[in-house]
Amino acid sequence: MLISEGDKRSFRIDGQLAVLFAAIAGALNAAGFQAAGFFSANMTGNASSFSDHMALGDWSLAGLFAVFISAFVLGAMVSGLLIQWGGARQSRAKYAYGIVLEGLVVFVLGGADLLQVLPTHGLILGLSFAMGIQNAATTRISNARVRTTHVSGMATDIGLGLATLLGAQSRDPESTARLRLYSMAMAAFIFGGILGVAAYLAIGGWLFVGMGVLLIAVALMRAFH
């Protein structure tokens, strides 16, 4: 799941990647909102909020959204650099490096949340960085077939897939597989969000600690499977 690239990847492998990491992203995004009132994966909404507050002259909130967006971009950049670094060394685990880092970040955020030592909005800043790492890694390894935090893209792909199926004279197996892939990813993101909020309300910061451990375990196991 975190090794195969390009033509070596099947829809089954991409489906596993999409469901697992979209569910994790949905859980972290929704739990972060429950905890701090901001989204860490929704860069479309954060960019719109930035524009809105800039237009209203609310510089402090505009700056906050700009920082969230910058953290996401920085995470994606770091993820890309780790992939390049691993590729230069011909490491089969090059995509796992970013996921391990994401897991460590989420784990530390969970611990800081439990100890109540996070600065204001620090949880969302860290989660935005983590979401950037994850989305970049899953995008690169799947040749952009899977974007685990980008729900607008998932919804667009589902709509285009439906149009292809409705307009085609014959049923196209690849189009059907793509539609199933995007639908599974979106459903996983939503379901993960529901579980994430429920878990955060029940156990608080332990959710992030557990998610961090899960990410690290998945990266280590799947990179060598």
C-alpha positions, 0 to 999 in steps of 0.5 A: 500500500505504501510501496507500489507506484505508478502502473504497479498500483491496482484499484484494490491497493488504492482503495485500501489507501483511500479508505484508511487514510481518508478515515484518519483524516476525517477523524482528525479534522472533525475532532480538531474542530470539536476541540478548537473550532477550526478545521485542519484539512479544509484548506478551501474553507480556510482560504475563503475565511482568510479572504472574508476576514481580510475584506472585513479588516479583521487582521488577527483572524485573517492571519490565523487562517493564513498560518493554518494554510501555510502549515498545510503547505509546509507539511506537503513540502516536507512530505515531498522532500522526504519522498525525494530523499528516500528516492535518492537512496532507493528506499522502498519505504520512502512514502512511509517516512512522511506517514511516520512523521505525521504519526509522531506529530499527532502523537505529540499533539495528543500528549500536549492536549492531555497535559493542557500545554498547547498554546492557543490554536496550536492543535489546529496548526499542528494538525494542518501540518500533519494533514499536509504531510498525509495528503502529499504522500497519498497524492504522490504514491497514487499519481493523484488518484487518491487525495485523502483530505481533499473532499471537494476533489472527491466530490468532483471526481464522483460527479465526473464518474457518474457523468461518464457512466451515464453518458457511455454507450457501454459500461467502462470497468475502469470508470466504474472502479474509479467511481467506486474508489472516490465514493469509498474515500468520501464515505470513509472521510465522513464516517471517520469524522463521526467516529472522531468526534464521538471518540474525542468527546469520550476520551479527549486527547487520547484520540490523537495519541491513539491516532498517532500510534496507528499512523506509525504502526501502519507506516511501518507495517505497510512499508515492508509488506 
